Amino acid sequence: MMKASSPHTSTPPLPLRTIPRPAPAGRRRRAVAAVCIGVGLVTLAVLWMALGSSGATAPREVLDPGALVRWGLPLATTVHHLAMGITWAGLVFATTVVPRSTPVTGAGQAGAEHPAFARAMTVAAAAAGVWTLAAVAIIVLSYADTIGTPVSGSAEFTGQLGYYVTRLIPGQAWAVTAVTAALTTTLAVLARSPVPVAATALVALAAVIPLSQLGHVAGVDDHNGAVNALALHLLGAGIWTGGIIVLALLAPLLTIPAAGHQTARTVLERFSTLAGVAFVLVAVSGVINTIYRIGGWDGLNSGYGALVIAKTIATVALGVLGYLNRRAITAGTPRLGRVWRLITVEVFILCAVMALGVALGRTPTPVPLERQPDITPAEILTGYLLPPPLSFSGWFTQWRVDWLWIAVAILAACLYLGGVRHLRRTGAPWPVARTAAFMAGLVLLVYVTCGAMALYAPILFSVHTTAHLLLSFPVPLLLIAGAPGRLAAALVPTRTDGSTGARELAAAWRTSRAGALLAHPAPAGILVLAGLGVFYYTPAFALALHTHVGHELMNTTAVALGLIFATAALAAPPDRRAVRTQALVLLAVATVLGIWAVFTALSPTVIQPEWFSGLGRDWGPSPLADQQSAATRIILAGVLPLLAAALAVLARGHQHGTTDATVDRGTPKDIHHG
């Protein structure tokens, strides 16, 4: 378990021998320029060899778009991915890795903007500009590649280009990406305060949504699983590759005497944790993507397989370098010069891996990924064959893995269990019941998003409401019962350099108007109920049924609103009156769900009739009968868990009183209690 360190912990000063002698400004600039030129040449060389060996740029027998498109499209894609990764990393660095302000010597004085923060924002803005231009170039080149015509300025070419951008999925995806990049460029130039910078980072990272619809995922049978795996791969690779490059560009500002020798170590430790997570995402999602596309071991004996092997070897080498870097950074007397040299080597290898990834995207897979036309109503609507009738055993044996939520659950489990282990090493006890509750919440989260409900929620309204309510109430209640906020309060140090960590993010939410309002159970309960109503009785339901992005937004919103409500309903109360308020709100929400159950049972109208009546389902109850049977599921998945939570709140208030209140407000005190 890797953990970030604060620049203001009690780490002893580093010996002077660990601080590289500052080079003159001109010498540092020449070194950075040499590295940039070298990286560009290595990337071009690897891309040229990979494309040439795989035959991806060979002239086509028919509809050949010309050499400019065949070579220009992968080159533009490589530039696009590198620029996008640098943009992502620059904004993430500015938000949470590098200091925002310089240290101050007197009380009440405000530190100046840290030069590393200023450069991170400058790099992000410049990279975002390149990202925008590359995305626009890809729109033109990919259109020419699709229709098999050289790029030209003819009226026919430009006229059909508009159709490509507005009507076809690849054109739409690249157009959204270009708009996102342009918006990121503008925001990165203007933003400087914490909230706008963080918002800019989120806007930039949102580009992964349209990009995950591209590549070879279109022909995979499990399209949604392939989309999520590719999205995780893009996120990990972009932040990892861009982060190493940004770190190399910031190195001169982190090793000068004015920056303080501890600043470099702090930044390296923070990025080491981020890079570790990114490496796991890249490695695991890369394996998943390969399984989807390569068909079997025989597929390795092909041009595509050779590129996969080369990329795997390079990724393993990067993992070894990252491990060596981590050891060097966390050593008692780290040699920062050695660390920077390792980082430089990582930059070269990562850019080569990025070029290999682009070549893979242009290389035909061993198993042709050409889906048969959707011939059944269920395939047309959902993209999958109609599942068999849902039996009792089917609730436990049928799965459709959602890699996004698998990744979320694994990351949350690692952070939580690592924190518990670290806390117990300090001698502080941590109740097993809390750990069991948190892990049970994660298991339930994985089951709802990846188990039988993932298959049958688009088919049966009753299963859909069950899944939605489980994500809104039992899952968040179990997670918050594990007291992850209390665990973080005991372990995560406060940052004083202006950067944003987990503790600062939580404090910003608590002190905001929305956070202060939703800390009370009643407003939080109204919000979660309003979310259910808005979802099922507005076009949001149709969006979740018809699109994969809408489905994931539905799951995310349900969990997020549920966590807000569970946090308010299970917070340590300041007095017995607050205990009664929490219990009453839980009972009130359960009552509203009960009323909804009655309304559903008596409703004569099918919700989304075009969808549920058009699936061609020839088994089970009619759409209306199934919808009316959802009343029972609402009671089981929503009302009963809320009643149990209300009883638990009353029992805790009677047994323990208010001794936990100080801990939930951020003071790591009496953490074993409750």
N, C-alpha and C positions, 0 to 999 in steps of 0.2 A: 504493500500500500504506500503510495507516494504522497507526501503531504507538503503543502506550501509552507513557507516560512515567512515571518514578518521581518521587515528591516529593523524593527525595534525590539526584537527579542534579546535575550541576554547572551548572544553569541560573542565569544571573545574576539578582540581585534585580530585581523589576519596579520601574520608576519609580513615585514616589508618585502621579503623575497617573493611573495606571491603577487605583488603588484607590478605589472609590466611597466617598464620605463616608457613614459609618454613619448611618442614620436612627434616630430614636427607636423603641423597641419598639412603641409603640402605632401609629406611622405604618406600620411594616413589616407589622404584623398587619392593618391596614386595607387596605393594598395587596394582600396575599395574599387577603383576603376579597373584595375587588373583582374580582380576577382570577377567583376561583372562581365568583362569581355570574355574571360575564360569560361564562365558558366554559359554564356551565349553560344560560344563555339562548341562546347561539349554537347549542349542540348541539340544544336543543329546537326552535329555529326551522328549522334545516337538516333535522331529522328530519320535522317537520310538512310542510315544502314538498316533500321527496322522496317521502314517503308519499302526499301528496295528488296530486302530479303523476303518479305511477306507477299510481294506482288500487288500491294494495295494501290500502287501508283502506275501500274501497267496500263497501256492504252486499251480501251474497250473496243470490242469488235463492232458494236453498234452503240449509238448515242454516246459517243465519247465527248466529254466537255472540254477537252484540251489539257495541255500540260499545266497551264496556269491554274486551273481548278484542281487538277489531280494533286499537285504539289502545294498549291497555295492554301487549300482548305485545311490540311493537317497542320501546316505551319501557323496559320491564323488561329487554329484551335489550341495549339501549344502555347502561343502568346496569350491567348484568352485565359487559359487555365492558370498560367503562371501569374498573370496580372490580377486575376480574381483572387487567387490564394494570397498574394501579397496584400491586396486590399483588405481581405478578411483579417489577416494576421495583424496588419497595422492598426486596424480599429480595435481588435481584441487586446492588443498590447496597450494601446492608449487607454482602454477602459480598465483593465485589470492587472496588467503585468508591470509596466514601467511606472516610476513615480510621476505624479502630476505636478508636484511643486518641489522646489529645492528646500533643504533644511533651513530653519531659522534659528537664530541665537537668542533672541529676546522674546519674552512673553508678549502676546498680543500682536506680534508682527506677522504679516502674511508673506509666505514664500513666493518667489518668482516662478514662472512657468519653467518646469524642468526641461533642459534641452533635449533629453531623450523623448519626452512626451511630444514636444514640438516636431521633432524629426519623424516620429511615428505617424503623426497626423499628416505631415507633408508627404511622406512616402505613400500613405494610404490614398491621399487625394490624387497624386500623380499616377499611381497604379490604377486607380479607378478610371482615370481618363483614358489610359491605354486599354483597359478592359472594355470601355464603351466603344472605342474605335474598332477593337478586334471583334466584338459582337456584331457590329454593323457590317464589317467585312464578311463575317461568317454567313450572315443573312443572304448576301448577294452570291457568295460562292456556293453555299449549300443549295440555293435555288437552282443555280446553273448545273450543279452536280445531280440534282433530282431529275431535271428535265433532259439532261444529257446534251446541253448546248453551251458553247463557249460564252463567256461574259461579253456583253455588247451593250451599246446604248440605243438599240433599236426600240421602236415603239412597242413591238410585240413583246420583247424581253421585259421592258420596264412595266408594261401593263399587266402581264401575268405575275410579275413579282409582287404586286399588291394583293393579288388573289392568294399567293403562297403565304404571305405574312398574316392575312386575316382569316383564312379558311382551313389551312392545313396545319396539323399539330406541330410538325417540326418548325415551320415558319412562325407560328404563334409562340412557341417556346422560346425561340431565339429573339423574337421581338420583345417579349416580356423581359427577357434577360438584358437586352440592350437598354430598355427603359429603366430597369432596376439599376444598372451600372451608371447611367447618366444621372439618376436621382442621387445615387451614392456619391458621385463626384461632387455634385453641388453641395450636399450636406457636409461632406468631409472638408470642403473649403471653409464653410461657415461655422461649423460646430466646434466648440471648445469646452463648454461646461459639461459636467459629468452626464447629465440626463440626455442632452442632444447627441453626445458622442456614443453613448450606449444605444440610443435609438438608431443612429446611423449604422452601427454594427449589425443590429437586427435586420434593418432593411437590406444590407448587403448580403447577409447570410440567407435571406429569403430567396435569393436567386437559385438556391439548390432545388427549389420546388419545380420550376419549369425544366431545369437541366436534367432532373432525374427521369423525365419522360422520354429522353432521347437515347441514343445508342442502340445496343442490341436488345433492350428490354421489350421492344414492341412485339417481338416474335416469341417471347417466353410464355409458356402455358400459365404459370403463376405470375401474371403480369404485376399484380400489386406487390407481391413479395420481392420481385426483381427491382421494382421502382424504389422500394424502401432500402433495399441493400445498396443500390447505386447511390441513393441520397446520402447514406451513411459513409460510403466510400469517398464521395466527393467532399463531404465535410471534413473527414479525417485527413485526406490527402491535401486539401487546400490549406487548412490551418497548419498542418505539419510542415509542408513545403514552404508556404509563405512565411510561417513563423521563423524557420531557420534563416531564410533570406533577410527578413526584417531584423532578426537578432544580429546577423553579420553587419548590416548597415548601421545598427546602433552601437556596435562594439566600440568605435572610437570615443563615443560620448560617455560610455560606461566605465572606461578605464583611465580617463584623465583624472588628475588629483582632485579637481574641483567637484567631481561627482561623488567622491568618497568611495573607498575600496569596498565597503559593505554593499553599496548599491548594485555593483555588478553581480555579486554572489546572490543577492536577493532576487534580482531579475532572472538569473539563470535557474534558481531553484523553482520559481513560479512557472517559468516556461517548461522546465523539466517535467513537472506534473502534467501540464497541458499536453506536452508532446507524448508522454506516456499513454494518455487516454487516446490521443489521435492515432498513435501507432497501433494500438489494439483494434480500433475501429477499421483502420486500413487493412490490417492483416486478416481479421475475421470476415469483414465484408468482401474482401478480395477473394477469399476462398469460396464464399457463397456465390458471388458473381461467376466465378469460374465453373462451379458445379452447374449453374443454370445454363451455361453456354457451351461447355466443352463436350458434354455427352458421356464421357467415360475416360478411362486411362488411355485408350487408343487415340483419343483426341489430342494427346500431348505430342503425338508423332505427326505434327502438321506445322505449317507456318504460324498459325495462331498459338499452338501449343508451345512452340519454341519461344515466342515472345512472352508467354505466361511464365515459362521456366526462367527466362532472363530477368523478368520483373520480380519473381519470387526471390531469386538469389540476391538481387539488389536490395530488396526489402529486408531480408534477413541480415544483410550486411549493415543496413541502417539501424536495425534493432541492436546489433552488437555495438555499433558506435554510440548509440544513445545510452546503452548500459554503461559503457566506459565513461561517457560524459557525466552520467548521473553519479557514478562513483567518484569522479574527479571533483565534481561540484560539492558533494556532501562530505568530502574528506576533511579531516581536522585542519589541515593546512593546504588548501587547494591551490594548484598552480593554474592561474587563470590563463596564462599564455598557452598552456597545453589545451585547455578547454576551447579557446578561440580557434586553435588549429584544427581540432576535431570538428568544430562547427563548420569551418570552411570546407573540409572534406565532405561533410554531410550535404552541404549546399550543392556541390557538384553531382553527387550520387542522386539526390532527390530530383534535381532537374532532369537527369537522365531517366529516372523512373517515370517522371511526368511525360517525357517524350515517348517512352515505351507504352504508356497508357493510351496516349493519343493514337499511336500506331495500332494498338489492339482494337480501338474503336473503329478503325478503317479497314481492318482485316476480316475477311469472311470467317465465320466460326466453323469448326469441323462438322457440326450438325446444323444444317440450314435452318435458320430460325424464321420460318415462314408459316404462320398459323393458318390452319384451314379456316375458311369463312365461317362466321357464326351462323349456325343453321337452326338452332332452337331458340325459342323466346327467352329462356333463361340466359343463354350465352350472349344474346344480343343486348340484354339489359345489364347483366352482372359481369360478363366476361368469363364466366365459369359455367360448366355443366350443372344442371339441376342436381342437387345432392339427393340421396335416397331418403325414404321416410325416416324421421328421427326416432330411433329406438332408445331404450334405456341405456344400453351399452354404448350407443353412439355418442352420448354425452361425454364419454371418457376416451373414446378411441378415435374420434375424428378431429383432425387438426388442420389449420391453415395458418402457418407461422407468419406473424407480423414482426419483421426484424427490427423495426423502429422501437416497439415496446419491449422486445427482448433486450435491446441495448439499454434502454432506460432502466429496466429492472435490474440488470446485471450491474450497471454503474451505481445505482442507488444501494444495492446490496453490498458492493465492495466498500463504498464510502462509509456506510453505517457500521458494518462489521469491523472495518479497520478502525473506526473511531472508538467503538466499544473496546476493542483489544488495546488500543493505546491508553484509554482511560483506565482500564483495569491494571495496566502496567504501572500507573502512577499510584495505585493503591486504593482508588475510589471505586466502590461497588456500583454495579449497574444491574437492575432487576432483570432476570431472565424473561419475565413476562413481557417486558417492553420489547425486547429483541424478538420474541415469538410473535407478538402482535405485528410488528413492522414487517417481518418476513412473511407472515400470513397475508398481509396486504399486498405484497409484491407477487406472491404466488397467485392470489386471486386476480390481480391485474393481468398477469400473463395468461391465465386461463381464459378470462373474458375476451382478451384481444387476439388470442391465438388458438383457442379450443373450438369446440363445436359451435359456440355462439358466433364465432367469426364466419362460419359457413352458413348458418341458418338465420342470422339476423337480417340479411337482405331478402330472405324468402318468407319469413313468418314475422308478423308484427309483434306477436307475443314474445318471441325470442329477442327481438330488437329492443323492446321496452325493458326486458329483463337485463340485458347487457348494459343499457344506458343507465339504469338505476343502480346496478352494482358498481359501475364506475363513479356514480355521483355520490353514493352514500357508504356502503360497506367498505369499499377499497380505501377512500380517504379517512374514514373513521379508524380503521385498523392502522393505517400509516401514522396518523397523528397520535394514536394511543401509544405508539412506539417512541414518542417524544424525541423526534429527530432535531427539533429546534433546541431543546434542552441539551442534547448531546453536543451540538455545534457550539452553543454558548459556553460550554465547559472547555472546548478544545481550540476553537478558531480564535487566533489573536486579533486584536484591533489594529488596523493599519493607520498610520499617521503621516503617510507620504502623499495622500490625496488620491491614491488609486482605490478601486472598488473591489472589495472581496465579498465573501459570503456574508460576513457580519455587517458590513456597511450596506449591502443590498437589503438585508433584513431590517436594519435600522431606518433606512430611507423609506421602506414600505410602511413601517409602524408609524413614522412621523408624518406621512403624507395624509392628506384629507381623506382619500379613499381608504387607506389602511386604517386610520383611526376610526372611521365610521364602521368599516366591516369587521373591526375587532369586537363589536357587539353582536351577540347571537341573533337578535331580531333582524337587523339589516342583512346580515349574511344569509339567514334563512330565506328572506324575501328574494334575494339575488339568485339563490340556487333554484328556487321554485320558478322564478321568472325565466331562468334559462331553459328549464324543461318546457314551459309553455311556449316560449318563442320558438324553440326547436321544432316541436311537433305540430304547431298550428300556423307555421309560416313557410315560405319556400325553402327555408334552411333544411327541412327534412328531405325535400326532393334533391337538394344539392348533395347531401350526404349519401343518398341512395345512388345517384347517377355518377358521382365522381369520387375517385379515390382521395383526392385532396380534401373534399368536403367530409368524407368519412373520418379521416385522421383529425381534421379540425373539430369534428363532433366529439371524438374521444378525448382530445386534449382539453377542450372546453369543459366537458363533463368532469374530468379529473380536477382541473384547476378550480372550478367553482365549488366542487365538493371539498377540496382541501381548505379553501377559504372558510367554508361553513364549519367543517370539522375543527379547524383551529379555534374558531370563536366558541363553538359549543363545548369543547373539551379543555379550554384554557383553565389554568389554575385560578379559581375565583378568589377575590379579595375578602369576601364575607359570605355568610349563609344565604343572604338575599340573592347574591349573584348565582349561587348554586341553584336556587329555585328558578331563577330566570332562565338559566341554561336548560334545565329540565323542561320547563314550560315551552320553550321555543322548540325543543326536539319533539315534544308531544304535538305542538301546533303544526309543524311541518308534516309529521306523520298523519295528522288529521286531514290536512289538505290532500295528501297523496291518497288517503282513503276515499275522499270525495271524488278525486279523479278516477279511482278504480270503479266507483259506482257509475260515474258518467260514461266510462268506457264500456262497462257491461251493458248499459242500456242504450248506447248510441246506435242508431239505425244506419249510419253513414260510414263507409269505409274511408279511412285516411289514406291518401295517395292511391286511389283506386286504379289509375292507369298502370301503376307499377305492380301492386300486389295481385291484381286481376290479370295482368298480362304476362306473368312468368311461365304460363303453361304448366302449372303444378297440377298433377292428376292424383295426388295423394293428400291425406290429411283433411282438416276442416276447410270450409270455404273461407275466403278472405274476411268476411264479416264475422263469421263464427270464431275464427282465430283471433281477430281483434278483440272481440268481446271476452274471450278467455284470458286475454292479457290482464284483466282485472285481478285474477288470482296471482299472477306474477308480480303485479305492482305491490300487493300485500306482502308477498314473500320477500321480494328483493328490496323494497323500500320501507314499508311501514314497520315490519318486525325488527329490522336492524336499528331503526330510529328508536323504537320502544326499548330495545335492549340498551342502547346508548343512554337513554334517559335514566333507566334504572341504575346503570353504572355510575352516572354523574351523581345521582342522589346518594348511592352507597359510598362513593369516594368522599363526598362532602361530609357525610355523617361520620366516617371513620377517621379522616385525616385533617379535617378543618381546612385551614388556609396556610399551612406551613410551606407549601410549594410556590406561593405567589411570587416570591422574590426571584426564584430561578427562572420562571417563564418570562420574566421581564428582562432577562439578559444577565443576571448575576449567577455565576456558576456556583451555587451554594446549595447544600443539602441535595445533591443530584441523585442520591440513592433513594430518596423518599418518594412515595406515591406509586 
